[in-house]
Amino acid sequence: MTVTKPVATGQAETPQESRAKAWGFTGLLMALYVINWGDKAVYGLVAQPLAEDFGLSSGQLGFIGSMFFLAFTIGNLIAGALGRYLALKWSLALLAAGWAVAMLPVTMAAGFVLLLLSRMLLGFLEGPSSPLIHTALYSWHPREKRGLPSACITASASIAKIAIGPVIAVVIAAWGWQSAFYILAACSLVWLAVWLPTWRPGPHGEDKQADAATTSATTEPSVPWSRLVLTPTFLGGALAVMSMYGIVSAVLTWLPSYFEQGLGYSRVQAGSMFAFPSIASIVMLFVLSFTSDKLLARGATSRVLRGIVPSVGLIVCGASLALLPTVGDLAPLVAVVLVSVGYAFGASVFPLYNAALSEVIPARQVSGALGLFMAIMSLGGIYGPWLTGVIVDQAATPVAGYTLAFQIFGVMALVGGLAALLGVNPERDKRRLRGAYAAR
């Protein structure tokens, strides 16, 4: 993390010092998101050892994965309350400490019930983190420059799978699956020790905007929630991210098992290859988001860069997964490439739609609106793992079950991409919301 010297009392920071702090805190928030997604990804990496130790079926493994995301969805809904009653510093500190505690019962699991409850507790505590992390992030970056920082946060999910996945796979093979949970719990506590003495909110956050509202009549007013959630940008974006999150949750829970049981790779190979879709997506995320911010600064529209571009990416993702059963007779590597490329294009929806929504929402409502948006997104995680497990249990072979499940998710992504392509238009919806408020 970049460290800058404290500014003397009464002395203004230079733009360079402010930007250095902004990216230093962005790095710290990225680290928290890496831990967050490492906690999610570890379940997919230990799925087969858990099944062997506890005699679990694919349907039971999928059910536990889906219940994690159900609790995650409920947790998302309390993000607004946490943001309203607690400072971001303490909200995120409490969540990080809770993750460490929630990881430990899994290591003592006596079977299905304790495993289910411990994963649900972790899901509930991780639910509010994404909207709060984005709120903290946006406090350090102006609206026209949020695409790249948003991509950094979203890319942290990929970094978790790239950096943590192969390491955890080796750790599990050497010391057992319980060791992975101990390591991730320790990471949360180390992050907490860095966060508490360093964090402070930036100049573009909700608190700054709210303070300005008491002295300036030009500050953005609050928008009625009913109008906000019914904007085409919110509705189209929510349907799109929900369909993509169904894919993400299925990948987190089942991709190593697909590579091992369906395509014939070893357990360590499958754990290492778990990173392939993430490597492809991280490249795509940074290319699209960096280009988006640059073109927006030069006068391009958010409608194109934060609406059409990610929507087309999701359509490409849907088409790739829908075609997966047709490559069943080809080399397994072809299936790996198809999943990786589709995932890379689809993952662009998360940072770009978040940035698009932040343009429409008044600053004081960002954490609450993003919490609701991400709660809808998380609904995809409720059906993704369980549906995949049920299909695999009922299929003639594991590979047939996995490819059919991914094909179904691909069709859902096509629908979500088309809805967003028609609906997401930040400039239009911001004008309509402000106009409706002014007319009251």
N, C-alpha and C positions, 0 to 999 in steps of 0.2 A: 504494500500500500504506500502511496506517495505521502510523505510527511512534509509539512510546511511549517515555517516558523510562526509562532503566535504573532498576531498583529498588536502593536502597542495601543493602549487606550486612546481613542480619538483619532487613530490613524486608519484610513480606509485601505482595504485590500486592493492590490492591483488586479486587473483582469487575469493575469497569468497565475497569480496565487489562488484566486477564486476557482479557476478552471482546474488547477492542480488538486485542490481539495475536492472538487466535484468528482473527479475521476478516481481519487483515492478512496472516497466513500463508496463510489460505484464498485470498486474492487472488493471492498469489505462486504457490501450487500451481495455481490456475486458469490463470495465464499459461503455466505449463509444459504444461498439458493443451491449451491453445489451439495451442501450437507443435506438440505431438504430433499433433493432428488436422489441423493445416495440412499437415504432412508427408504424412499419408494422403490428404487431399482433393486435393492438387496433382496426383496421378496422374490422377484423373478429369478435371481441367481441361485437362491436356495430352494426353489420350488420342488425340484426333484429330490434333493436330500430330505426335505420335510415330508414329502409323500412316502419315501421309503421308511423314515423313522416312525411316522405316526399312522401309516397305512391309509393315507388320504387319496381319494379319487381326484380326477381332473375337475369334476364338478365342484367338489368341496374346496379345492385350491382356488378355483375361480370365484366361488362364493365369498371366500375370505377377502380376495382381492377387490371384489365389488363392494363389500361392506366397508372396507377401508375408504373407498371413494365416496360412499354414502355419508360416512362420518366427516370426510373431507368437505363435502358439499355443505353440510350443516355448519361446519366450522367457518366456511367462507362467509356465511351470513352474519357472523358476529364481528367481522372485520370493522364494520362501520362503528359499532359500539366501542370496540377497543380503541379505535382511532379518535373517538369523541371524548372518552373518559380517561384515557391514559396517553401520555406522551409516547411517540414512536420508539424512543429509546427503551422505555420500560416494557412496552407491548412486545417488541421483538425479543427482548431479553427473557421475558417470561416464557415465550413460546420456545426459544432455543433450549432453555433449561428443561421444559416439559418434554421435548423430544428425547433428550438424553434419558430421562426417567422412563418414558414409555417404551424405549427400546429393550430395557432389561428383562421384563417378564417373559418375552419371547424366548429367551435363553433357558428359562425354567419351565417352558410349556409342557404340560402333561398330556396334551392332545388338542383336539379340534377347538374346544370351547375357549381355553385360555389363549390359544393362538389368535382366535377370532377377536376376543375382547382387547387384547394388547394392540393388535393392528388397528382396531377401530379407535382406540384412545389416541394412537399416534396420528391417525387420519384427522381426527377432530382438532388436535393441536396444530397440525400443519395447515389446516384449512385457511385460517386468517392470514397466513404469512405472505402469500403472493400479493394481494392487494396492498398490504402494509409495506412490503418491500418496494412495490412500484410507487407508492405514495412518498416514501422516503427518497427514492431515486429521483422522482420528478421535482422534489424540493430543491435539487441541485442543478437541474437542467431546464432551460426555457422551452416552451412548447414546440418551437420550430426545430429544436435540436434533440428531440426525445427518441427518434427512431433508432439511432445507433445505441444509446444507453439501454433502451428497451431490449434491443437485440442481445446486448451483453448479458442481461438478466436471463432472457430465454435461452441463450446459448449455454448458460451455466448448467441447465438440465442435460445438455449434450456433453458438457465437460465432465459432469458426474459420471456419465456412462462410459466416456472415453478413458478418463483417468482412474475412476474407482472400479469400474466393471472388471477389467482384466486383473487388477490387483486383488480384488475380493475373490475372484474365481480361483486364483492361486492360493490365497489365504484359506479358503474353504477346503480346497484339496489337501492342504498341509495340516491344518489345525482344527478342521471341523466348521460347520456353518455357524455355530454360536460365536466364534471369534469375530466374525464380520459385524455382528451387532455391538459387541464391546468396542470395537474400533470406531464405529460411527457415533456411538454415545460419547466417547471421549472427544471426538472432533467438535461436537456441539459445545462442550464445556470450554475447549480451547478458544473457539470463536467468541464465546461470551466474555472471556477474560480480556480479549482485545476490544470488543465493542463498547463495553461499559465506560471505560475511561476516555474514549476518543470521539464518540458520535455527537454531532450537533446538527440541527436542521439547517437547510440551505435557504437561499433568498427567494426561491420560487415556490415555496410550499404553502399549504393551507393556512398555517398560522400567520404567515406574513400577509397573505391575502386578506385574512379576516381582520388583522390589525389595520390594514389600509382602509378597510370598509368603514371604519369609524370616522375617518377623516376625509374620505373622497367619495363624492357622489357618483363617480364614474366606475367604481368597482363593480364587477359582475354580480348581479343578484342571484339568489338561489333560484333554481328552476323547479317547478312542481315535478315530483317523482313520476307521476302518472304520464306526463308528457315526455319525460326523458326516456323512460323504458319503452315507449311506443314509437320512438323514432325509427325509421328504417335502418339507420346505422346501427343502433343497438340491437334490433331484432335480427337483422341479417347477419351481423357479426356474431351474435350469440349462437345462432343455429350453426354457423360455420365452425366456431371454436368447439362447440359441443361434439360435432361429428368428428373433428380431428382429435379431440381428447379421448373419444372412444378408441381410436387407433393407438394413441399414446399409452393408454392404460393397458390395452391388450399387449402391446409391445413390451411394456414394463413387466407384465406378469408372465407372458408366455413366449417371448422371442427366444430366450436361451433353450427352452424346452422344444420349440419348433426346430431350432437348429440341431438339437441333440436327437430327439425322437423322430422328427419328420424328415430331416435331411441327412442324418447319419454321422454328424460330427461328434467328437469326443466332448466330455463335459467341460474340460478346460478350454478347448477350441470354441465351444459354444459361448462360454463366458467371455472370451476375448472378442469374438465376432459380434457380441452384443453392442460393441462400440461402433460398428460399421455405419448403421443408419445415422448415428449421432455425428460422426465425422463428416458425412455428406451434408447433414442439416446445418452444422455450424458454419461451413463454408457458404452455403446458400443464405443463411441468416445475415451474415455480415456483409455479403455482397449486396443484397437487396436493401438492407437497412441503411448502410452507409450511402449507397446511391440515392435512396429515398431522401435522406436529410440534405444531401448536396443539391439535388434537383429542387426540393422545396425551397431552399434558400435562394435559388435562382428563379423562382416564380412558378414552378410546376404546381399542379393542384393535388391536394390530398385525395381527391376523388380517384385519380389515376394511381398514385403511388401507394396510398394506404387503403384503397378500396379495390380497384381492378387487379393490381399486381398480385396481392395475396390470394384473391379469389381464384385467379387463373392457376396459381400454384396449388391450391387445394383441389381444383378440378384435375390437374395433372396427377396429383397423389391418388385421387379416387380411381382414375383410369388405370394407373399402374397396378393398384391392388386388385381391381376388378379383373385384370388380365392374369393374375397369379396362377389360377388353376390350369391355364393353357400351357404353362412351362413345366408342368409336372414331369414330363418325359425327358426333359433336357437336363443338363448338368445342374446339380444343386447350387452351384455358384451363380447361375442365372437367376434363380429365385432370390438369393441373397442380394444381388444387385438390384433387382426390381423392387424389393421391399425398401432398400436403402435409398434409392432415387426417389421413390414415391414419398417416403417419410421426409426427405430433405425439402421437397417442394411444399409439402403440407405444413411443415413446422413454421413457415414464414407467417402464418396467420396470427400467431400469438403476439409477437412484438408490434406488428404493424396495425392490427385491430386495436390493441391496447392504446397505442399512440393516437389512432384515429378517434377513439372514444374520449381520450383526454382533451382533444380539441373541442369537443361538443360540451363537455361537462364543466361547469364553474369549478374553480380550484377547491372551494370549501366542500364540495360534494364528491371529490375524486375517490377517496377511500371507500365511501359507501357504495357508489355506483360501480366501481371496479369489483367490490366484494360481491354484489348481486350478479354482475356480468360473469365473474369467475365461478360463482355458485352454479349458474346455468351451464357454463362450460363443463364443470365437474360432473354433471349428470351423465356425460359420456363415459366417465369412469365407473359409473354404477352398473351399466349394462355390458361394458366391454369385456372385463375378465370373466364374468360368470357365463355370458353367452358363449364365449370361446370354449370354456371348460365343458359346458353341456354339449356343444357340437362335437368336440373331440371325443367325448365319452360315447356318443352315439354313432360316430363315423366308423366305416369299415377299417380304416387305418389312420394312424395319427396324422400323416401328411395330408390325407384327404380332409380330415377335420380342420386342421389349421388353415389350409388354403381356402376352404369354403368360408370359414369365419372371416378371413382377411378380405375375401371377395365381397361379403356382405358389408363390411365396414367401408370398402371402396365405393360401393353404390351410395351409402349414406353420405360419404364425403362429396360425391358428385352433386347430390341434392343441396348440401350445405354450401358448397362453392357457388352454385347457381343462385341461391338465395342472397348470398353476400354480394355477388356480382351485380345484382339488380338493386340492392338496398343500400350498401355502404357509401355514403357521400357526406363527409364531415362538414364541408363548407355550407352545403344546403341546409343540413339539419341544425347547425349552429345559428344560421340566420332565422330559421323558422322558430326555434325556441326563444331566442331573444326578442323576435318580433311579437310572438304570442304573449310574452311577459309584459312587453312595453304597452301592448294594447289593452291590458287589464285595467 
